[in-house]
Amino acid sequence: MKTAAADDKTAPSRIRRAHMAIAIAFAVHGAASGTFATRIPWIKDHLSLSPGALGLALACPAIGSSLMMPLAGRLMHRLGSRTALRVLLGMWTAVLALPAVMPGLPWLCLALLAFGASAGMADVVMNAIGIEVEHRKGKSIMSGLHGMWSVGTLVGAAIGVPAAHAGLDGRIHLGAMAAALLVTSYLICAGVPDIRPDADQAAPPRFALPPRTALVIGAIGFCGVFAEGGSSDWCAVYLRDVAGASPGIAAVAYTAFSCTMAVTRLFGDFAVRRLGAVRTLRSGGVLATLGGLLVVLSHSPLPAIAGFALLGIGISVVVPLCFAAAGRSGPNPSQAIAGVATVTYTSGLVAPAAIGGIAGATSLTVSFTLVTVLTLGLVVGAGVVRPAAGKTVTGSSPAPAPGVAAAAD
């Protein structure tokens, strides 16, 4: 039988293992997303879909996520975090193979609903586990975890782009990636902490409105994700149509935006530890607002690309800090995280269409003026991510997340 002293000596190694395991889980989740994105043109051609039909299909993942994320907390309550993540991340990676084998649009929509549902629920559980590991470490790690998700998307795309260029059948590519990611997810889930509810804690409801605190935090997340979704989908078009860039140069805007956001997320925890969550988010909002202004005022490619790069840097920490704040906001972290995630996913769904609609009625410059106004909201509302008394993540004494009891690792 281990003594308490022995447990204390092994605790740091268990925490490091848990941190590594959940970081890889985030990367696996991102790799599935990045892989799928590279084969959307193949699926479109394979099923002979019109642009409108493809747009309908691509709305299904966000709908599935928004509908099913509230169930993640109940599943985590019943199974514990380790089993819940193994089931949901396994479903997410396995369902990656389905869109390529669907025989028509209705079946594709059903597959993508399942795709989004499993992705959204796995996302909630991953973030709840990440917040627990953050508490155990006693310092911010959420930005780095989301940075690993971005790295995963880049890895998935780095494999998918050559596969698509070589003409590899999408069924083979997505099937092989699904199998590889499924095995990886199964193995790494053994290392995550098994978070279970307190003995007297009631199970969260199957469906419930997000708590008020989650809605307030989600409003800040909405601003950041609206800027992210709008910029990633429209930056190349903006460079071409407004700044007069060639198609090749226009593509650089997306690269600058996505790469600066990924790199900043990887190093964002250092800023949180030095500045605190509020000042980090407020500083990011200032940078994003400056970037938005640079985009709006630009009529040549170089300053517009610089503006999108600044936008990527500025909004990179928004989602990690919002999820971390949600996990500290009440007795049911997974329910609060699900509420914030639902609001932010909705923002990601609305943003591209809203920017397109505004641009159609006015201009893309007006659309990105709205983006700039929303990033200014990050500066004004940064206080919502302030840790409550006794729940700071920058100290050296880890504390358990509220409302959960961690089982033996």
N, C-alpha and C positions, 0 to 999 in steps of 0.2 A: 504494500500500500504506500503510495507516495505521500510524503509529508507536505505541509503547506509551503515550506521553504523550497522543496523541489519543484512544486507547482509554480512558484514565483519565478524560479530560474528558467523554466521551460515556457512560461507565458509569452515572453517577447518573441520566441521562435514561432509559436503558434499564431501570434498576431501577424508576423511577417508572412507566414504561409497563407493565412486568410486573406491578407492584402493582395498577395500575388495571385491567388485563385480568383478573387472577384475581379481583379484587373483583367485577367485573361478572359473571364466571362463577358466583360464589357467588350473586349476586342472581338470575341466570337460573334456576339450580337451584331456588332458593326460590320464584320466581314460578311455575314449573311445579307445585310442590307446593301452593301457595296457590290456584292456579287450579282444580286438580282437586278440592280440598276443597269449593269452593263449589258444585260440580255433582254431588256425591254424592246429594243428594235427587232430582235430576232422573234420574240413572241408576237409582235405586231405583224410582221411579215408572214410568220407561220400560220396565223389565224386569219390573215387578210383583213385586219381591223382598220376601220377608218379612224382619223384623228379623234373624232367625237366618241367613238366606241372605246378607244384606248383611254381617253380621258375619264370616261365613266368607270372603266375597270380600275384605273389607278387611284380613284377616289375611295375604293373599297377598303384598302388597308387602314386608312385613317378612320373610316367609319367603324371597322371591326375593333380597332384599338380603343376608340372612345366608348364603345358600347360595353366592352368586356373588362376594361381596366378596373372598374369598381369591384369585380369578383376576386381580384388578386389578393386583397387583404384577407378575405374569408378563407381562401385556399391556403394561404400562408399560416393562418391561425390553426387550421385543421391539420396540416401536414408538417408544419415546421418549415423554416426557410430553406434548409438544404434540399429536402425532397421536393418542395414546391419549385425551386429553381431548376432542379434536375429535370422535372417533368416539363416545365414551361419552356426552358431553353432548348430542351430536346425536341419539343413540338415545333418551336420556331425554326430550328435548323432543318428538321425533317420536312416541314411543309415547303421549304425552299424548292424542293424538287417538283412540287405539284403544278405550278403555273405552266411549265413547259410541256406537260402531258395532257392538258385540258383540251377537249375537242372543239370547243366553241366559246363564244362570249359569256353565256350564262354560267357555264362551268368555271370559266376563268374568274368571274366575279366572286363565285362562291369560294374558290381557292384563295383568292386575295383577301376575302373577309376573314377566313381562317388564318391566313398569313399575318394580317394586322392584329387579330385578336391575340394570337400567341405571342407576337412581338410586344404588344402593349403590356400584357400581364407579366411577361418575363422582365420587362423594363421596370415595372413597379417593384417586383421582388428584388431585382439587382440593386436598385437604389436603396431599398430598405436595408439590405445587407451591407451595402457600402457605408451607410450612415452608422450602422452598428460597429463596423470595423473602425470608422473614423473616431467614434467614442472611445473604443478600446485603445487606439493609438494616442489619443489626446491631442491630435493635430489634424488640420485640414487635409483631406485626400480626394474629395469629390471632384474637383476640377481635373485632377490627373486621371481619375477613372473615366470621366467623359472624354478626356483626351485619348485614352486607350480605345474608346469606341470610335473616335475619328480615325485613329491609326488603323483600326480594323476595317473601316470602310475603304481606306486607301489601299490596304492589302488586297481586299476583295476585288477592288477595281483593277489593281495592278495585275491580278491573275486573269480577270475577266476580259480586259481590253485586248490582250494578245489572243485569247481564245476566240473572241468575236472576230478579230481581224483575220485569223487563220480559217475562219468559216466552220469552227467546231460546232456540231449540232448542240443546240441549247439543252436538249434532254440529257445528253451525256455530261455536259459541263455542269448544269445545275444538280444533276443526280450525284455526280462525283463530289462536288463541293458540299452538298447536303450530308453525304455519308461521312466525309472527313470532319466537318464541323460538329456533327452529332456525336461522333466518338470523342472528340476533344471536349465537348461540353459535358459529357457523362463523366469523363475522368477528372476534370478540374473541379466539378461540384463537390467532390469528396473533401476538398480543402476549405470550403466556406463554412463559417460558423452556423450552427443549427440554432436559430433564434426561435424560441417558443414563448407563448403568452404566459403572463402570470396566472396562477391557479384560479384566481377569482375574477379574471378578466373575461367578460362576455364576448362571444364571437361577433365580429362586425356584421352589419346587415348585408344581404346579397346586393342590394342596390340602395344607395342613399345619396342625397345631395352632399356635395363636399362641405366640410366644416367652413365656417366663415373665415377663419384664419387662412385656410387653403385657398379660398377665393381671392383674398387680398394678395397673398404671395403669387397666386396664379396670374393675377393682373400684370405683375411685373414680368413674369415669365412670358405672358402673351406679347408684351412689347418686344422682348428680345427675340422670341421665335418668329414673330411677324417680320422683323428685320432680317432674320436669318433666312427664312423661307423665301421672302421676296427677293433678297439679294442673290441667293444661289440660283434661283430659276430665271431671273431677269437681268443679271449683270451683263452677260454676254450680249443680249439683245440691246441693252442700254448703250454699251460700247459701240455697237455697230450702227444703231439708228440715230443716236443722239451725239455721240462723240466722234462719229465718222471713222471708226476703226475697221480694218479688214477682218474677215472671219477668224483668221489665225490669231491676230492680236486680241480680238474680242474674247477668245477662249482663255487668254492669259488672265483676264479679270476673274473668272471663276477659280482658276488655279491659285491666284493671289489670295482670294477670299477664303477658300477652303483650307489652304496650307497655313495661313496666318492664324486662323481660328484653331486648327488642330494643335499647332505648336504652342500657342498661348495657353490652351487648356492644359497641356502637359506641364507647363510651368506656373499655372495659375495658383496652385496651392502655396507656392512661395510668397506670392503677393498677399494671399489671405493671411498667412502666418505673420507677415511683417506689418500689414496695414489693417487687418481685420476685414470681416466680410462686407461691412457697410462701405468703408472707404474704397475697397477694391471694386465693388459694384459701381459706386459713384464715379470712380476714375474711369472705369470701362465705359460708362454712359457718356462721359465727356469725350473720350476718344471716338466712340461710335457716332456721336453727334457731329464732331468735327469731320469725320469721314463722310457722313451723309451730306453735310454742307459742301464738301469738296466735290462729291458726285453731282449734286444739284447744280453747282456753279460751273462745272467743267464742260468745255466744248471741244476738248481734244483728248486722245486716249490716255496719255501718261498720268495726268492728275486724276482722271476718273478711276484708273486702276489703283492708284495710291489711296483714293477714297474708299474703294471697296476693301482694300487691305486693312485700312484703319477700322472699317466696320467689322471685319472679321475678328480683329484683336479686341475691339470694345465689347462685343456681345458674347465672346467665347465663354465667359464665366457666369453668364446669366442663369442658364439652366442648372448647372451644378449647384450654385448657391441657392437657387430656389428650392431644389429638391432637398438640400441639406436643411434649409430653414423649415420646410414642411415636416421633415422627420423629427424636428425638435419642438413642433408646435402644439402637441397634444398627446393624449394617452394612446392613440392608435396611429403610429407613424405610417403604416402601410395605407390606411384610409386617407390620410392627409396627402401622402405622396400621390396616390391615385387621383385625388381631386386636382392637384397641381398639374399632374401629367395630362389629365383630360383637357384642362384649359389650354395647356401649351400645344398639345396635339391638334386641338381645334384651330388654334392660331396658325399652325403650320399648314393646315388644310385650307384655311380661308385666304391666307396671304397671297399666294400666286394669282388666284382668281381675282381678288380685290384689286391688286396692282394692275392686272390686265384690264379690268373693267374701268378703273379710273383713267388708265392710259387711253382706252378707247374713247372715253368721253372728253378727255382733255389732252394730256400728254404724259409720257413717262417721267418727265421732269416733275410734274405735279405729284405723280405716284411716289417718287422718292422724297419729295418734300414731306409727305405723310410719314414715310419711314423715319425721316430725320426727327420729326415731332415725337414719334413714339420712342426713339432712343433717348430723347430729352427726358421722357418719363422715367427712364432708369435713374437719372440723376436726382429727380425729385422724389421718387419713391424708394430709394435704396434702403431706407431705414427698416423696411419690412423684413429684411434678412438678418437683422441684429439678433444674436443669440440671447435667449432669456437668461436671467441671473442663474448662475450655477450650471449652465449648459454650454459654455464656451468650448470650442474645439481647438483653441490655440494654447491651452494650458498643458501641463505635463501629467495630470492625473486623470486617466480615462474613467469614464462613468458609463454604466449601461444605458442604452437608449430607453426613453420613457415607455412604460407599458409592456416591456418584454423582459423575459428571463432567458439568458443564453444557456442552452444545454451544454453538456461536456463536448469539447471539440474532438 
